Amino acid sequence: NSGSTSAAGAEQVVGEAGTAVKEGAAGVVADAAKGVAQSAQKVAEGANKAAESQNGGAKLVID
């Protein structure tokens, strides 16, 4: 029954495509998270500089 064989093959291709899409989406999410982390770091650096100038050199330490 060649019909069921080709259907199974198509199902496998769709499954692999789905996995690739999920992995791709995970990569996009990871990149976005990285961007958010970098933005947060810049904000923290800005806060440090503002605190330094306000407190005459006292540094705000962010863990």
Secondary structure, 3 states (H helix, E strand, C coil): CHHHHHHHHHHHHHHHHHHHHHHHHHHHHHHHHHHHHHHHHHHHHHHHHHHHHHCCCCCCCCC
